């Protein structure tokens, strides 16, 4: 094996490690959507503010959108479609302005899509190094959200493309502002864009699970209330 082959293998191994970390942290990057499975994936779905039906629809939207994008671009360009609450965020690179428009129109016609946010850049494809850096950056941002005691990290989906961060989620304005501040504080972030569905504080309160009922620890009325002295 040549030195170049070894170096390439090491870069792919590093990328694979960070992809695994990103999956564990429920992160999405511009490289590709990361799918979670098993018990962990089920737990993440249960803690998501979207309904389970909407989550399944969003997964279907991403699959169909990716297929439409391939039909439009073929092997040209590098485009990621991330869906949240039936809104699709397009990030990546395309060869021309016409391709940018065609991709948006193709995705807009996918079943269940309600809106499309087109953040595609007309430029050459990003490098493997750039994409691996995006994975690392997304992991750092999500870890920062998890460490913050005043933020529910699972309410956000983090998309990173060429150091630019896109925040998706079903959150209040207060939560969105706080998340953007935290993301901007991470070294390597060039820009933070909020692509959010906003809730009022009352709407959020209705979405949160009801608190568990408080059970009394008082002794049963039929049971003894004191230890009787032995005769």
C-alpha positions in Angstrom: 0.0 0.0 0.0 1.4 3.4 -1.0 1.7 6.4 1.4 -1.1 8.1 -0.5 -3.4 5.1 0.0 -2.6 4.9 3.7 -3.3 8.6 4.1 -6.6 8.3 2.3 -7.6 5.3 4.5 -6.8 7.3 7.6 -9.0 10.2 6.5 -11.9 7.9 5.8 -11.4 6.2 9.2 -11.5 9.6 10.9 -14.6 10.6 9.0 -16.3 7.3 10.0 -15.5 7.9 13.7 -17.1 11.4 13.6 -20.1 10.1 11.7 -20.6 7.6 14.6 -20.3 10.4 17.1 -22.8 12.5 15.2 -25.3 9.7 15.1 -25.0 9.2 18.9 -25.7 12.9 19.4 -28.6 13.0 17.0 -26.8 15.3 14.5 -27.4 15.9 10.8 -24.7 17.4 8.6 -24.6 18.5 5.0 -22.9 15.2 4.1 -26.0 13.0 4.4 -28.9 12.4 6.8 -27.9 10.1 9.7 -30.5 7.4 10.5 -31.0 6.2 14.0 -32.2 2.7 14.7 -33.0 0.3 17.5 -34.0 1.2 21.0 -32.0 4.4 20.9 -33.8 5.6 17.7 -37.1 4.8 19.4 -36.2 6.9 22.4 -35.2 9.8 20.2 -38.5 9.6 18.3 -40.4 9.6 21.6 -38.6 12.8 22.8 -39.2 14.6 19.5 -41.8 17.4 19.6 -43.2 16.4 16.2 -45.8 13.7 16.2 -44.6 10.2 15.3 -46.7 10.5 12.1 -44.9 13.7 11.1 -41.5 12.2 11.8 -42.3 9.3 9.5 -43.5 11.7 6.8 -40.3 13.7 7.1 -38.2 10.6 6.6 -40.3 9.8 3.5 -39.9 13.3 2.2 -36.1 13.1 2.6 -36.0 9.8 0.7 -38.2 11.0 -2.1 -36.4 14.4 -2.3 -33.0 12.7 -2.7 -34.4 10.6 -5.5 -35.8 13.7 -7.3 -32.5 15.5 -6.8 -30.6 12.7 -8.5 -33.0 12.8 -11.4 -32.3 16.5 -11.9 -28.6 16.6 -11.3 -27.3 13.2 -12.1 -23.8 12.9 -10.7 -23.3 16.7 -10.8 -23.4 18.8 -7.6 -23.6 17.9 -4.0 -27.1 18.5 -2.4 -28.6 17.5 1.0 -32.3 17.7 1.7 -33.3 17.7 5.4 -37.0 17.7 6.3 -38.4 18.9 9.6 -42.2 19.3 10.1 -42.7 19.0 6.3 -40.3 21.9 5.6 -37.3 21.0 3.5 -33.9 22.6 3.8 -31.6 22.3 0.8 -27.9 22.8 1.4 -24.8 22.0 -0.7 -23.5 23.0 -4.1 -24.8 23.0 -7.6 -23.1 23.8 -11.0 -25.5 26.6 -12.1 -28.3 29.0 -11.0 -30.6 27.0 -13.3 -29.7 23.8 -11.4 -30.4 25.6 -8.1 -33.9 26.5 -9.3 -34.7 23.1 -10.8 -33.7 21.3 -7.6 -36.0 23.5 -5.6 -38.9 23.0 -7.9 -38.4 19.3 -8.0 -38.4 19.0 -4.2 -41.3 21.4 -3.8 -43.5 18.8 -5.7 -42.6 15.9 -3.4 -45.7 14.6 -1.6 -46.3 16.2 1.9 -43.8 19.0 1.4 -45.2 22.3 2.6 -42.3 24.6 2.1 -38.7 24.6 0.8 -35.8 26.7 2.1 -33.2 26.9 -0.7 -29.6 27.5 0.7 -27.8 25.9 -2.2 -24.6 27.6 -3.4 -23.6 27.9 -7.1 -20.0 26.6 -6.8 -17.9 23.5 -7.0 -18.5 20.6 -4.7 -17.1 20.9 -1.2 -14.1 18.6 -0.4 -14.1 15.5 1.8 -12.0 17.5 4.3 -14.7 20.2 4.5 -17.5 17.7 5.0 -15.6 15.9 7.7 -15.0 19.2 9.4 -18.8 19.8 9.2 -19.4 16.5 11.0 -17.0 17.5 13.7 -18.5 20.9 14.1 -22.1 19.6 14.2 -21.1 17.2 17.0 -19.5 20.1 19.0 -22.7 22.2 18.6 -25.0 19.4 19.7 -22.7 18.6 22.7 -22.9 22.3 23.6 -26.7 22.1 23.5 -26.7 19.0 25.7 -24.5 20.8 28.2 -26.8 23.8 28.4 -29.2 23.3 31.3 -31.7 25.9 29.9 -32.2 24.2 26.5 -33.9 21.0 25.4 -31.4 19.7 22.9 -33.7 17.2 21.2 -35.9 20.0 20.0 -33.3 20.9 17.4 -31.9 19.4 14.3 -28.4 20.7 13.4 -27.3 20.9 9.8 -23.8 22.1 8.9 -22.5 23.0 5.5 -19.1 24.5 4.9 -19.0 25.8 8.4 -22.5 27.4 8.1 -25.0 26.2 10.7 -28.7 25.8 10.1 -31.0 25.2 13.1 -34.2 23.4 12.5 -36.8 22.6 15.1 -40.2 23.1 16.7 -39.3 25.7 19.4 -40.2 29.0 21.1 -38.5 32.2 20.1 -36.7 32.2 23.4 -35.3 28.7 22.7 -34.3 29.6 19.1 -32.4 32.7 20.2 -30.6 30.8 23.0 -29.7 27.9 20.6 -28.3 30.4 18.0 -26.2 32.1 20.7 -24.7 28.8 21.8 -24.1 27.6 18.2 -22.4 30.9 17.3 -20.0 30.5 20.3 -18.5 27.3 18.9 -15.1 27.8 17.3 -15.2 27.3 13.5 -18.8 28.4 13.0 -19.0 31.0 10.2 -22.7 31.8 10.3 -25.9 30.6 12.1 -29.3 30.5 10.3 -32.5 29.8 12.1 -34.9 27.6 10.0 -37.4 27.1 12.8 -41.1 26.5 13.3 -42.0 28.9 16.2 -44.3 28.0 19.1 -45.7 30.3 21.7 -44.9 29.5 25.3 -48.6 28.3 25.8 -48.3 26.0 22.7 -45.1 24.5 24.1 -46.7 23.9 27.5 -49.5 22.0 25.8 -47.0 19.8 24.0 -45.0 18.9 27.1 -46.1 15.7 29.0 -48.2 16.2 32.0 -46.3 15.9 35.3 -46.6 12.5 37.1 -49.2 12.4 39.9 -47.9 12.8 43.4 -48.5 9.7 45.5 -49.0 10.1 49.2 -46.7 8.3 51.5 -49.1 8.5 54.4 -49.9 5.1 56.1 -53.1 3.4 55.1 -56.1 4.1 57.3 -56.6 0.4 57.9 -53.1 -0.2 59.0 -51.4 0.4 62.3 -50.4 3.9 63.2 -48.0 3.1 66.0 -46.1 0.1 67.4 -48.1 -1.4 70.2 -46.2 -2.2 73.3 -45.8 -5.8 74.2 -47.7 -6.9 77.3 
